[in-house]
Amino acid sequence: MDNYTWTVEQLDAYRKAADPLADAVVSETYQRGSITAVNDLLNRMVRDDIPPPEALPPAARAYFAETTGLPAWTDPDAIKKGEEVFLRYGILSLASLLCASLPECYAMRNGVQVLAITQQLGVHTERRIYQTAQMVINVMAYGGLLPGGRGVRSAQKVRLMHASMRYLLEVDPDGVLERDPDPRSLGALMTRQVWNPAWGRPINQADMAFTLQTFSTVILRSWEALGVVLDPDERAAYYHCWRVVGHVLGVDAALNPPTLDGGLAVYRAVRAHQEGHSPEGVAMTKALADTVAQTLRVPWVSDDAVTLLMRHLLDDDTAALVGVPATSTVGVVAMKGLTSAVWASSRMREGFGDQIPLVHRINACIGERFLERIARLDRGGAGRLFHLPESLRAAWTG
């Protein structure tokens, strides 16, 4: 096994490193039109599924053309296998994303600061759920990671959004080229935020690498905790899909290793370097739990079920850092029963719960409710419906 290790000095350096390619696009856009141009670019990335090339600044058009291709090491067979895994367990993937991946990010005392700032500026928890879930579906649905696929385009957009936010948070408001930008715009609001350099650069390489692992290794860990049985090739394939995404997102190759063991090492190293309690992390975790419970509103599942699932998927240290309360003995027993049912369903390998009526009904009910609710969320722009390929809709709603 490869020995993946990073020194404290190396991790400190990654906190000061960003994304030169995407940053250059935003810098050129700013030079051409100041805050308004960057704000327009940021809004277009949020609102439009496929940014019309003719409506983008020249630098952004060149960026999309340059970053569409996939790396030479991309394995199409592994991607196909990863997509098949997601077809079976996508609902559990989204549940794990909300109850494990996002709280893991909130346990990073410095990385959480960008998320807290954007939430204060109106990027509400519901919209964050929408955007995150949509990206995962775009990536993992069939064809998402083909050149020009929805998953590739989503990663390209997120990368440019990150660069826009980074630029706006770091720009000196006293040196803004534009005399009177719209004071209500996201760009103008972000330039007025006070960014503490002690947090590292906004959305730096270390934070991007850690977040990437919450979409891959943390999801795999959560599936295992929920009773899902995958063979080593399936686990490696799912990890490979997100490694491809990491490349498109601009994650440094040294922080985007080729093996699952390497990804776990990145997660553990950055986690040990940055984990810590923060008021922002606690507040965002509570807002997340409340919003997920309100969004699903499954009739026979109490709001406490979200907290129970978080507690089951997070280790005790992480749960304490983000303020997830302990669960009752009854809740623990109920969770063990559910994971046993998932395990039995997973062993049958036909389709999630198809041959176990209770598991099938739980999966279908939650799937239907999730899709019904999330399709209504305000996107903050065009208000288009949540995009879900028919293959996933059929698999998840029974």
N, C-alpha and C positions, 0 to 999 in steps of 0.2 A: 504494500500500500504506500502511496506517495505520502511524504511527510509535509503536510501543510501547516506552516507556522508563520506567525508575524510578530515582530517585536512591538513594544509600546511605541517606539519612535516611528516605526513604519505606519502603524495605525494612526498616530498623530498626524503624520504627513498626508494620509488619505483623507483626513478630515479637512485639510486645507486644499485638497484637489477637487476640481469640478469636471467640466466637460468642454474642452476647448472647441470642438466642432460646433456643438449647438450654441455655446456661448458666443461664438463669433457671429452666428446668424442673428442673434438678438442684438448684439452690439451694433452691427451694421444697420439693422432695422431702426434702432434708436437714433443713430446718427442721421438717418434719413428723415425721421419724423418724430423724434423725442418720445415722451411717455405715451402720447395718443397712439402712435404706430405700434408700440410694444403692447399696449393694452388691447388694441384691435386684434393683434396676432394671438394674444392669450385667449381672448374671448372666442375667436374663431376655432381654436383648438378644442375648447370646451363644447361649443354649440354644434359644430358641423361634424357629421359622420366622416365625410370625405372632403377635406378642404378643397374648394375649387382652385386649381393651380393658377388660373388667371387672376384670382382675387388675392393671391399671396404676394408679399414683397419678393423681389428677385432672389434675395439670399435664401428665403424660405423655400422657394420653388427648387432651387439648386440643391438644398438640403434634402428634400423629399426624394429627389432623383438619385442622389448619392447614397442614401441609406436604405433604399428599397431592397437591394440584394442581400442574400443571406451568406453567412460565412462558409468557407470551403469545408469545414468540419461538420456541417449540418447533415444529419442522418434522417432521410425521409421515412425510412422504416420505423425508426424510433419515434418520430413524430406521430405517425399513424397509430402506433401502439399506445402512445400517450393519449391521443384523442379517444381511442376506444375505452381506455380506463375512465376518462372524464365522462364519457357518455353513460357509463354505469353508475358513477359515484359523484356526478356533478353537484347534486343537491347537497350531499355531505361536504363537498368541497366548498360551496358557498357558505354553509353553516360554519365550517372550520375557519374560513376567511374572516367572518364576522366575529366569531367567538374565540379565536386564537391568534390569527395573523395580525389583525389590527391592534388588539391589546398588547401583543409583543412589541409592536412599534411604539406604543404609548409608554412602555417601560424603559425606553431610551431617553435619558434625562435631557440630552442636548438635541437629538434628532426630532423629538416631539415638538420643539419650539416652532418649527415651520408649520406643522399641522395645526398647532394652537392659534397661530397668527391667521392662517387662512380661514379657520372656523370663526374667529372673531370678526373677520371681514365679510361674513355672509355665506361662506361655503359651508352650508349647514350639514349636520350629520346625515340627514336623509339623502342629500345630493351626493355626499361622499360615498354612501352605500351604493347608490346608483352607478356612479362612475367606476367604482372599483369592481363591482359585480359585472358591469358591462365589459370592462377590459378583460376580465378572466374568461368570460364566455367568448369574446372575440378571438382570444388567443387559442382556446382549447377546442372550439367547435371545428368540425371537419373543414379543412382548407384554410384555416385561420393563419397558419404559418407558411403558406405558400408565398412566393414573392408577390407583393402587392395585396396579399390577403388582409382581411379585417384585423387580424391579430397583429400583423406587422405594422399596418397603418396606425393602429391604436398605440403601439409602442413608440412609433415615430412621433406621434402627437404628444404623448406624455413626456418624451424627452425634450421636446421644444417648450412645452409648458413649464417643465422644471427649470429650463434655462431662462425663460421669461421671468419666473418668480424670483430666481436667484439674482438676476440683474436688477430688478425693481427693488428688492430688499437691500441690495448693497450700494445702489446709486446714491450719491450725495444729493439730498433734496435742494441744497443751496446752489448746486451746480447744474440743475435741470435746464436743458436747452429751451424748453417751451415755457413761455411766460405764464400762461393761464390754462393749464390742462383742466379738464372737467374734474372738479374736486370730488365727484361722486363715483368716478370710475375706479375699478379695482386697481389699475396701475397707479393712479394718484394716491389712493389709500395706502398701497403697499410701500410707496416711496416715503411715506410719513411714519412708517414703523421704525422702531429703534432695534437694530439687530446687534446683538452682543457678539463680538468676534471670538469670545471664549467658547461659544457654542460650535466653533468651526464655521466653514462656509455653508450657506444654506443649501440643502440637498447635495451634500458632498459625496465623494466616492464611497466612503465607509457607510454612510446612511443608505445610499442607493443599493449597495451590495447586501446589506442586512435586510432591507425591505424585499429585495428579490428572493432571498432565502425564506422569507415568511410566506411567499407564494409557492414555494416548492418544498423544501425540506420540512417546514412547519406543517404544511398541509399533509404531507406523507406521514409525519408523526401523529397528526390528529386523526387521520384515517385509521391508523393502527390502534390508537386509543379508543376509537369507536367500534372496533371489531372487524374492520375491513382487512381481508387477506389478499395481499398482492405477492406475486413472485418477484425475484430480484430483477428480472428483465423489465417487468412492468414499472417497478419503482425507478429504475434507471431511465426508462423511456419518459416518464412524467418529468423527472428532473431535467432531462435533455431538452424538452420543450421550453422550459423556463430559462435554461442556459442560452438558448437561441434568443429569447426575449431580452435577456440581459445584454447580449451583444448589440441588439438593435437600440436598447436604451442607453448605450454608451458606458456600461459598467466596465471598468478596467479589467483586462483579461486575467490579471493576477488575482482578482477578487471574484472571478467567474470560472472556477475550475471545471475540468471536464468530467469529474466523477462525483457521485453523490457523497462519498466520504469527504471530498474536498469542499463541497457545499456546506456540509455539516461543520467542517472546521472553520469556514468563514463565519457562519452563524455564531458559533461558540466564541470565536476570538473577538468579534465586534461586540457581541453581547457582554462579555466579561469586561471589555474596555469602556462600555458606555452605559450599562444598566444602572438605574437609579430611580428613586422616588422623586416625583415632581407634582406640584398641585395641578399643572396642566394635564399630566398623564391620568391622574385620578378623575379629573372633571370630564375628560374626553371619553374615558372608559364608561363612566356612568351614563353620559349622553348616548353612547353607542348602545349600551344594554337597554336603556329605555326606548330608544328609537326602534331597535330590532323587535322588541316585544310589541310595540304599538303597530309596527308595520305588518307583522305576521298575524297577530290576533287569531291564532288557531283556537277554536272554541274550547277544546278539551285540554289545552295546554296552558298552564298558568304563566304569568309574567316571570315568575321565579325560575322557570325552566331555562331562560337565557343565562341567568347568573349561574345556574347549576351546570350548564354546558360549558361556560367559561371556566368554571372551577375545575371541571373534569379535564379540559384540554390544556390548561396552563399548569405549570408546576407551582408549588406553594410560594416560592420566592417571587415569581412573576405576579401571581394573584395578589400578594401582599403589596407589591410595588404600585400596582394600579388600583388598589382598593376594592378588589372583588371579595365580597364577604364569604365566610365559610358556609357550607351547605349542611342541611340536616342529615341525620343517618338515613331517614326515609328516602331523601333525594339520592343519596349515594347508592342505596339498594336499587332504586328505580333505574338509575343510570346503568348499573351493572346488568340489570335485566335487559335493557335496550341494547347494550353492546353485545350481549350474548346472542340476541336475535339477529343483529347485523352480522355477527360472525358466522352464524349458521347460514344466513342468506348468502353471504359472500362466498362461502365454501361451495355453494351449489353452482356458482359461476354462470348461471343462465341470464341473469339480469337482476338488478337490485330488488330483492324481495318478491320476485315474481311467483315463487312457489311457497312463500310464507305469507298468508293473507294479512296478518297484523302489520308486518314490516312493509308490505306493499302498500297498504292503506295509509300508513303514516307517511311514507315517502310521497305518495300521490297527493295527499291532503296538503302537506307542507309545500310541495312543489306548486300545486295550484294556487295556494294562498300567496306564496312568495311572488309568483309571476303576476298574479292579479294586482297585488299591492305595489310592487316595484314599477309596474307599467304606468302607474299614476303619478310617480314622483316628478316634481317640477325639475326640469333639466336646467333651468336658469337661462333659457334662450329659446331655441326653436320649439321646444316642448314636444319633440318627436317621441313616439312610443319606444319603449325598451325593445331592442332588437334581439330576438331569440330564434335561431334556426329551427325549422319544423322538426328535424331529427331529435333535437334536444327536448323540445316541447313534448313530443310524443313519448319519449323515454321517461320524462320526469313527472308527467301528470297521469300516466296510466290510461 
